[in-house]
Amino acid sequence: MLRKAVVIVGGGVAGLTCARNLEQQNIDYLLLEGSDRVGGRLKTDFYNGFLLDRGFHTYLTAYPEARKELDYSQLDLRHFWQGVVIWTGQKFLKFTDPFNDMPVPEEAATGHLEAISDRIRIDKLRKVLNSKSIEEIRDHEIDTDTLNGLRAWGFSDLMIDRFFRPFLGTLFMEDELSTSYKKFEFLFKMFCGGKMAIPAAGIEAIPRQILSHLPGDRVTVNAEVTGISEDNVVTLNDGRRIQAEQVILATNLPQAYRLLGYSMNPPHHQVTCAYLTLDKAPFESPVLILNGSGKGRINNICFPNHVASSYAPEGKNLVSVSILGIHNQSGTNMFSEIREELRGWFGDRVSKWRPLKIYRINYALPEQQRIRPIPDSLNALRRKNIYLCGDYCEMACINGAIESGRKIADEVVYQRALRPV
């Protein structure tokens, strides 16, 4: 039986970050990834000359933990326009960031979304969040849902429905705004303090960069873990068994529960992402377009190759369409419904938009109605040298996954240092 000091189960960003930090401390470890490559939910497929991220992703450049871990110049980040365009059901309006000097897309819209009173509140909110540390946001005793938090600020229903619901739907993967207000404060602070971006090579460039710091013999793919015994023997689907001194579960929370023998299915959010190709995009600027009409299935669309030209072959355009939840009708029917809905936005030209691929993401994000510590029952696992690691342990986003990976590696190193020589 193979023996390792540490076995990491799961090759997403959290597991990779944990592995990199253990590598820096010269800890003997092995990372096991069940699929054909690392990356977790951050995957990019090369399909018919297009780069297709598995689900629409944006990266916020102000993420503090991720900024320490990642080399931005190597990622070749390409930036969205600092603002959004909103479809009202009748016309496009723009919501701009007055503190950013990126030019407003000429074709973006015919007017501004926000009333003066809402603009004043946005500016006050920005100043309050700029004055707060991330620790102050996370550790505040009182938490509520985002909808109540926004109403407490006095934002108009129009501002909430046309901007906050679709914009936060993009970040939360839910538009009821039931997600923790603490998480809203953190993400909005990041949005105001940096830029939305995507790597030129696709979102998978992020986990690939972390992987590049790990020796090849420390990472094994196509190694699905089927069980963990009480004495920390990890069993793989091909029958191999590995004895570990410490086990780090860097899977999503439902998978971690299954491996631990729990029957619970923690709530999480789902999303459907459809890609189409077209000859000429109606927006040729790097904009995110939100559905603020309150009607239809679509949450947001964008044309990724106008953010990073590498996303589409020369002379072609790519459109990404995000729909909250899982929709299981046939691809033909779904593409037909998408085109019909977008006909109201862009006219008859959408009939020429050609289907590429649909991704149905069953586990897009963990539900985080409140930001709480991991339950004591699960923390007790640490006494058995089993650790949980993932974005659900922090503010669920790329930054949270990286932060969790670093923290668990620190904890493992600390616990090993306490052992008698």
N, C-alpha and C positions, 0 to 999 in steps of 0.2 A: 504493500500500500504506500502510495506517495505521501510524504509528510511535508507540510508547509507551516511556517509561522503564522501567516495570515492568508486566508482565501477571501477574495472579493467576488461576490456573485452579482453580475450585472455590469455591462460596459457602456452605460450612458455617461453623461458629463460628470455626474456625482462620483461614480465608481472610478472613472479615469482620473479625476482630480485627486481622489483618495490615493490611488495607486501612485501618482506622480509624487505626492508628498511623502509616501512611504519609501519610494525610491530615493528621495533626497536624504532620508534618514537611514539608508542602508538596511531596511527591514526586508526580510525574505517574504515574498508574497507571490500569489498567483491570481490573476484576474480571469474569471470565466464568463464568457458571453454566449448566450444561447443561440443567437442568430448568426448570419454569415459575416457580419462586420459590426464593429463598435459604433456607438453614436446614440443608442436609445431612441428617443423621439426626434432627435436631430439628424435626419437622414435626407439625402438628396439623390435622386435618380437621374441618370443621363438617358433621355428617352427621345428618340427621333430627332436628335440634335438639340433638344431643349434641356435645361436644368429644371427639374421639378422637385421642390422641397415637399416632403411628406407632411402636408398641412402648411398653411401660410404662417411664416415666422418672421418676426422682426427682432433685432437686437438693439438694446438701448445702451449707447456708448458710455453713459454715466454710471453703469453698474460698478460699484466700487470693488467688490470681491473679484468679479470677472476681469476687471481691468488689471488687477495685479497678476492674474494667472495667464492672461492671453497677450500675445504680441499683435497689436492692432495693425501695424504696418504690414506684417506678414499675412494677416487675414484679408488685406485689401478691401476694407469696408467701404461700401457705397451707400450714400445717404439719401433718405427720403427728404422731400420738401418739409420744412418744419411748420407744419400745419396740416389740415386735412380738408378735403372737399366733401360736401354733404349733399346727397340727393334728397330733396324734400318731398318728392312725389310730383312736383311740377317743374322744378328747376334745380340747378346746382348752386350751392352757396359755399363760400370759403370760411374756414375758421383759421385765422392766422396767428402766428406767434410774433408779437411786436418787438420782442427782444432778440430776434434772429435776423440776420442780414441776407438770408437766401432770397432771391427774387421770387415774387409771386407768379405762378404760372399764368400766362396771359389767357389760356383757354379754360382756366380753372372754374370760374363762376361769374355770375352777374352781380353779386353783392355779398355782404358779410352776414354771417349767421347771427352773431350775438347782439343783444341789445346793450345799450350803454351800462345798464345796471348789472347785467351778467358779466360784462367785461371788467367792471370795477371789482366784482367779487372774485373773478379769476386772478386778477393782479394781486388782490389781498391774499388769496389762497397761496399763490406762488411765494409771496414774501414770508408767510407763516411757515411754509414747508422749507424754504431756504434757511430759515433760522433754526429749524429742528434737526438734530442729528438722527441718523437711522436708528440708533439705540433708543432715543427718546420716543420715536414712533412705535417701535416694536414693543417696548417695555411699558408703555402707558397702561394703567390699570383698566381703563374703560375702553371697551370696543363695541361697535355696533355694526350694522350693515351699511354698505356704501350709499344706498338710496336715502336712508335716514340721515347719514352724514352730510350728503349734498343738500338735502332739504333744510338741515340746520343752518347751513350757510346762506340759505335764502335764494338759491338758484331757481329760476323760473321753470315751470313744467316744460316749456318749449325747449329750453336749453338742456334739460335733463333728457328729454325724449329724443331730440334731434342730434345732440352731440354725445352726451355721456353714455347713453345706453349702447349705441353702436360702437363708439370708440372703446369703451371698457369691455364690451362684448368681444372685441378683438384681443384684449389682454387677459380677460377673465375666462373666456369661453362660455359666458352666460350673460344675458342682458336683463335679467330681473334685478340686477345690482344687489344681490343677496350676499355677495362676497364681503369679507371683512373690510371695514373702513380703514384699518391700519394698512392693509395691503394696497388699497387705493392711494393712501398718502405716500407710501413708499414708491409706487410705480409712477405716480404723477410727479413726484419730486425728481425721479429719474428722467421722465419725459421732458420736464422743464430745464433740467440741468445738462442735457446732452442732446444727442440726435438719434433718430431711428435709422437703423442701417441693416444691410444684409452683406455677407461676404460675397465677393465677386464669384467665387467657386461654389456658392450655395451654402446653406446653413450647416451642412455636414463638415465644412471646413473647420468649425469650432472644435468638435471632438477629435477630428483628425490631427489638429495641431497639438492637442494635449497628448494624443497617442504617440506622436513623433518623439516625445521625450522618454518613452518607455522602451526597454529592451524587448525584442521580439519574443524571447522565450518566457516572458512574464505575462503574456496575454494569449489566451486560447479562445478562438471563436468556434461556433458550432458545438458548444459544450453546454448543453441544457442541464441545469441542476434540477433533480427531481425530489431530493429530500435532504434533510439535515438531522442527524441523530442527536441524542442528548449529550453524547461525548464529542460533539462537533466533527463527526465524520460526514463529509459532503459526498453525496451519491449523484453520479451523472447518468443521463439517459442511456448511455452505452454500457453501463455497469461498472465503470471505473469508480474508485472510492479514494478520497483524499482526506487524510487526518490533518486537521487544522488546530492550532492553538487558539486562534481567534478567527471568527467568521464575520464578515461585513456584508449585510444584505443591501446592495445598492440597486435593487429592482424598484419598480413602482410598488405602492403600498399593497394593492390587492395580491400581487405576486408574492410579496414578503409574507403576507398573512397565510397564503396557501402553503408556503414552504415551512412555516412555523406550526402548521396544523390548525390554524384558526378558521372557522367557517364564515367569518364576517366578509362582506364585500363593501369596503369603504366607498362612500359616494364620490363620484368624479364626473368631470364634464367631457362631452364628446363633440366632435366637429367633423363635418364633411367638406372636403376641398376638391373643387373641380378645376381642371385646366383646359383651356381652349386656345386655339391659335387663329390669328387674323392677319390680314395683309397690312392694314393701317389702323393704328389705335386712335380712338377718339381723344385720348389724353396722351400727349407725348412728353409729359413732364413726370418727375419721380414722385407722384402723389398717391396717397392712400385715399380711396373713395368710400365713404360710409353711407349706409342706407338709413337715413333719418326720417323716412316717410312713415314708419310705423306699420308698413304693409309689406307683404311678400316674405320669402324665406331668406333672401340674401342678407348677410350682415355687412360684408365689405368686399370690394374688388380692388385689384391693382394690376398694373402692367409691369411685371418685374424687370423686363429687359430695358425699361426706361429708368430704372434705378441702377441696374448693372447689365450692360449690354451682353454679357456672356450668357445670360439666361435664355437667349434665343439665337437661332442661326441668322446670319446676315439676310436682311430683306424680309424677315418674319417677325411677328409680334406674339407675345404670350400674355394671356390674361389669367389671373388667379381669382377664383370665386369662392368665398368662404360662407358656409351655412352652418349655423350652430345646431348641434345634435347629429344623430346618425339617420340617414335617409336611405332606405334599402331598395327603392324601386330600381328597375333596370337602368343601366347607363344611358340607353337611348332615350328613355322617358325623362330621366333627370336632366340631360343636356337640353331636351326639348323644353322643359319647364324653365330652365335657367335662361335660355334664349328668349322665351316669351316674356319673362319678367324684365329682362334687360332691354327688351324692345321699347318699353315705356321710358327707359332712361336715354337710349341712344338711337331709337328709330329702327327702320327696316334693315339697316346695315348689319345688325346682329345675325340675320339669317345666313350670312356668309361666314360666321365664326365657326370653325371646325373643331369638333371634340378631340381631345387628346387623352386625358386620363382622369379618373376619380379616385381619391383616397378617402376612406372612411376610417377615422381615427377614434377607436373605441375609448382609449384613455389619453385624453389630450392634456388635462390638468387635474390635480386633486381638488375636490371641493374644499374651500377654506372660508367658511362662514365666520369663523373666529380664528385668530392667531393664538394658538395655545401651545404650551410645551407638549412634548410627546407624553402620552399617559404613563403613569408610574408602572403599570403592569408591563408595558413594553420596555421601559427603562430598566426594569428588573432583569431583562435579558442580559444586560451588560455583566451582571454577576456570573452569568454562564459564558461570558466571553463571546456573546453575539451582539452585534451592533446594527442599528438601522441607519440608513444613509440615503438621502434623496431630497428632492425639492419640497416634499411635503413636510420636512422637518424645519423648514424656514419659510420665507415668503416664496411661494411657488412660482419660479421663473428660472431662467438660465443662471442668474446670479445666485439664487437660493440653492440650486443644485451644486454649484461650485463651492459655495460657502459650506454646505453640509459635508461635501467631500473633504474639504480641508479640516473642518472641525473634528470629524470622526478619525481622520488620520492622526491629528494631534492627540486625541483621547487614547487611541491605541498605543501610540508611542509612550505617552505618559504612564499608562497602566503597565506596559512592559518594563519601564524604568523602575517601577515599584517592586518588581519581583526580586527575591533574594538571588544573589549571584551564586 
